[in-house]
Amino acid sequence: MKGVSDKNAQNNKKIKGDKNNFKKPLQVLHLSKKDTISKKEEVVDGNQNSTKEVKTEISAVKPKIIEAPINEVKESYSYNNNFENISYKELEKPLTLQDEDEYFIIERKVDEFDFDESAFLEALNENEPIGTTGETIKGKVIALESDGLYIDIGGKAPGFMPKKECGLGVITNFKEKFSIGLEMEVLVIKEQNADGMVTVSARALILRQSWEKVASSAKNGELIQVTINGFNRGGLTCDVDGLRGFIPRSQLENGQDYQSLVSKNLKVAFLEVNPETRKLVLSEKKALLVSKFADLKLGQLIEGEVLAIKPYGFFIDLGGASGLLHQSSITNGSIRNLREIFVEGEFIKALITEIDLERGRIGLNTALLENTPGELIIDKEKVMVEASERSLKTKSLFDKKDLQK
């Protein structure tokens, strides 16, 4: 029967589909190198079911690329390689001759830029390391720490001054003495580290200035007052502008009971000043001698006793100070033996031709008192008697020396 046949056909279809002709699930679409996929479709044709394979071509659509000549692309990249603010459409456009002219104009402006050498050198100086060892720098306090303070010295990093380098002695009121914004002069004692920071010192600068001051005073033969603050087996100690001074016992007017001089003031002169070895030696005896020098002048005629005869001349006692009459300054004649001129204990007259306060030396001359070369050897008594009158003739010579100074 037809109805039965149709029903059986449906059953047969279900049975066959379960075993062989069951509709397969759709495969995942993907692109291969050939850009093709295969798909099986079920076709029902009357009483016969069949499955046929249908191939579907899928072509990948590639974006349209507008190629420009190689030379133009290279030139475009060299002119402007900053594409951050350029749209995609603008990148597609090929370069035109007008665009090339504009780029060349910009390039010429760069080439013709006016070079400012002074500004360039100034920029170099700003990047130059600040602070070489021994250099004096002015700065301003910008920060205080428990172990020191920071000073703005104009470099890329501030200078650091340890607390012990902030001054001489112990500083009790640290925050009060070094307030923020305080301007001060410091000495660089250590050059820049990896962070560009230098180490500076106010103490080192004070000591340097003290040595310079002391050296100048010694050269000028100045006398100073010091307070004795200690003693040892060799002598006394004192403070001189932050420097430690030493007075040997042999340089004291009374060195027997020298320990009793502690806390007392003494007037002293400089014997030795050496910043490199930090040696500062003073003398009370020399101070007394220099005090006498204060009344002496170049060209002055003095009288003294011959203390000693040396191969190079005579030492003359000038009343607490000694002067040297060198053999070259005795006479303009030829001398065979110094003892033929003067002997020890003899009083003579001579002109002062040198006053060296630093070394405590007075230079004397008798040759200038002669009217003729060798007169002192032939007629010594006449020269000594007329010494005062003859000394007046030499006054103009020393006046010229004073003018030259």
C-alpha positions, 0 to 999 in steps of 0.5 A: 500500500502506498501509505505503508510504503511511505511510512516504511520509507521514512523508517528506512531513512531513519535507520540508514541515517543512524548508520551511514547517512546521518547528517554530519555537523557543520565543520569549523570554517577556516582558511587554508593556503588554498583558501578552500573548504569542503562541505557535505550536503544531504540531498533527498531525491525522491525514493533515493537518498544520496550525499554529495560533496560540494566544494565552496571557494572562499577567497581572502580579500587582501587590503588594497596597497598603493605602491610608490616608487622606492626613491619617493618612499625613501625621501618621504621617510627622511623628511618626516619620520614622525607619523603620530599625528598623520592619518592613514589617508594621508599616508596613502597619498603619494608625494607631490613635487610641491611637497618635496619643495616644502621639505627642502625649504625646511631643510635649508632653514636648519642648515642656515640656523645662526650658531650662537657660540657664546650660548654654546660655551655657557651651556658647557660651563653649566655642565662643567663639574663644580668643585675641585679639591682646594677650590674656594666656593660660596654657597647657601645652606639649604638643609640641616642633618644630624651629621652635617649640612647641605650647601647649594654651591651651584652644581647639579648636586649640593655640597655636603659639610660634615659636622666636624668640618663646620668650624673650629672646636665644638659647636654647641648651637649648631642649628642656631649658627647655621640657619637655612639660607645662610650664605657662607664660603667653604673649601672643597676637601673632596671632589664629586662622587658618583652622585655629583656631590662634593665634600666641603669644609668651613674649618679647612678654609679657616685654617688655610686663611690662618696660615696665610695670615701668619705667613704674612705677619712673619714676613713683615716681622710683626709681633703678636700677643698669645695666651699660653694654654699648655706646656710639655717637656720642650716648652709652651703651647699657645693658640694663634688664630686657630693654629697650635703654636709652640715656644721652645724653652730656649726661646723664652726670656726666662726658661727656668720656671716656664710652667708658671707661664701657663694662662699668661700673655706673652709677646712673641715673634715668628721663628718658623712658619711651615703650613705643609708640616703644620709647624709654627714656632714662636720666640719671646727672645726674638720679639725683644730683638725685633722691638729694638729693630723698630727704632732702626732705619736704613742708612742709620749710623750705629755704634757697636762692639765686635762680638765675634770674627768669622771667615765671612765677616764680623758680628757686632753687638748693637745693644741686645741685637747683633748685626753682620758686617760681611767681608764684602761690605768692609772696604773697597780695597783688598783684605788679606786678613780680617783681623787686620781691620777689627779685633774682638771687643773693639767698638766701631761705627757702621751704616745699616744697609739691611733690616730683615725682620723675618730672620732677625738680621741687620746688615752693616757696611763700613765701605760706604764711609770711605772716600777712597778705596782701601782707606779703612785699611790705611787710616781706620781712625780717621774714617771712624772719627769722620763717620757721622759727617760721611754718613750724610753723603750716603743718605741720598742712596738710601732715600732712593732705595725707599722710593724704589720699594 
